[in-house]
């Protein structure tokens, strides 16, 4: 991307100046050139990501309004696509956020292409939602492949592991669910909810996902109680705005 190209150009200029002027030999000039590349790239990347985060913050205000202005939030997020030519991963971050918004509106058809494009880099929640879409469409192989990537990236997220195990039980693979949760207990440092889910599977019972409250209901796999009706929207966390796992 352009930030990397500019950083490489800066490094090449520093190398050339030091070598051509005779201040350093070609070998000695390599180190300053490489350092310049890394420093320049870091500065340029930070500048671009700050601009992207500003757009995401603006979008989060639309989501936090009452009622949430979802169309405005999506239109705002689309403004960040322009930074995709400058920095790796920006388009994936934007795709994740837009895909999540469509998913929360239960427009799974619109959400799917955005979440598919963001799977490799985007925030883990988007990957989990994509896995749920595959589950709803009975594409269980795609569901497994997607969640295998999600838990690999989101190792410490108990909800990611428990949700995957829940879906495995729903498709009749309780053995795989049990093995998955046994691993999850270690990866999540004995997360209490993961331990509870493992005990339920071991005893032939259904995993109680309601303990995750709104985090569970956002996947549209169970209706929330009337008094806890889930409403899409709300301010995105700093991690979500940056699209990190």
Secondary structure, DSSP 8 states (H G I E B T S, - for coil): -HHHHHHHHHHHHHHHHHHHTTSS-HHHHHHHHHHHHHHHHHHHHHHHHHHHHHHHHHHHHHHHSSS--HHHHHHHHHGGGGGGGTSTTHHHHHHHHHHHHHHHTT-HHHHHHHHHHHTTTS-HHHHHHHHHHHHHTT-HHHHHHHHHHHHHH-TT-HHHHHHHHHHHHHTT-HHHHHHHHHHHHHHTTS-HHHHHHHHHHHTT----GGGGTHHHHTTSSS---GGG---S-----HHHHHT--
